[in-house]
């Protein structure tokens, strides 16, 4: 004998009562938090990147030096990591 189980219907309607109210409250708080974060970020980007013709040379004037320094640091770290990896592998497998 085989027992056939009924498939339950999935209820995708919007929840009612307190759940609906709490969903709306949390959604409103998330939108407010997003706006609170985006407005200062927009001002910082406008000031530093130079949108609308404004630039802040005290911040953007040395950006090329910082980029070159970061690139040099990445190359140095990759070279050191490859050297350490090579030394560790040579210690595990000594030449014959």
C-alpha positions in Angstrom: 0.0 0.0 0.0 1.3 3.4 -0.9 0.3 6.5 0.9 0.2 9.6 -1.2 1.0 12.8 0.8 -0.9 15.9 -0.1 1.3 18.8 -1.2 0.7 21.9 0.9 0.0 25.2 -0.9 2.6 27.9 -0.3 1.0 31.1 1.0 2.8 34.0 -0.6 0.4 36.7 0.5 1.5 39.6 2.6 1.5 38.8 6.3 -1.2 40.4 8.4 -1.2 42.0 11.9 2.0 42.8 13.8 4.3 41.1 11.3 3.1 43.4 8.5 3.6 46.4 10.8 7.0 45.4 11.9 8.1 44.7 8.3 7.0 48.2 7.3 8.8 49.8 10.3 12.0 48.0 9.6 11.8 48.8 5.9 11.3 52.5 6.6 14.3 52.4 9.0 16.5 50.8 6.4 15.6 53.4 3.8 16.3 56.2 6.3 19.7 54.6 7.2 20.6 54.3 3.5 19.8 58.0 2.9 21.7 59.0 6.0 24.8 57.1 4.7 24.5 58.1 1.1 24.2 61.9 1.6 27.6 62.3 3.4 29.2 59.9 1.0 27.9 62.0 -1.9 29.4 65.1 -0.4 32.7 63.5 0.1 32.8 62.2 -3.5 31.8 65.6 -4.8 34.5 67.3 -2.8 37.3 64.8 -3.5 36.6 63.6 -7.1 35.7 67.0 -8.4 32.2 66.7 -9.5 30.7 70.0 -10.6 34.1 71.6 -10.9 35.1 71.5 -7.2 38.2 69.7 -6.1 40.1 69.5 -2.9 43.7 69.5 -3.8 44.9 68.7 -0.3 43.3 65.2 -0.7 43.6 64.5 -4.4 47.0 66.2 -4.9 49.0 63.2 -3.6 46.8 60.5 -5.0 49.3 59.5 -7.7 52.0 59.0 -5.1 49.7 56.9 -2.9 48.8 54.8 -5.9 52.5 54.2 -6.8 53.3 53.4 -3.2 50.5 50.8 -3.0 51.6 49.3 -6.3 55.2 49.0 -5.0 53.9 47.4 -1.7 51.8 44.8 -3.6 54.8 43.9 -5.8 57.1 43.6 -2.7 54.6 41.4 -0.8 54.0 39.1 -3.8 57.8 38.8 -4.4 58.3 38.0 -0.7 55.5 35.4 -0.7 56.8 33.7 -3.8 60.3 33.6 -2.2 59.0 32.1 1.0 56.9 29.5 -0.9 60.0 28.6 -3.0 62.1 28.2 0.1 59.5 26.0 1.8 59.1 23.7 -1.2 62.8 23.3 -1.7 63.1 22.2 2.0 60.4 19.6 1.5 62.0 18.2 -1.7 65.8 18.5 -1.6 67.6 18.1 -4.9 69.1 14.7 -5.6 
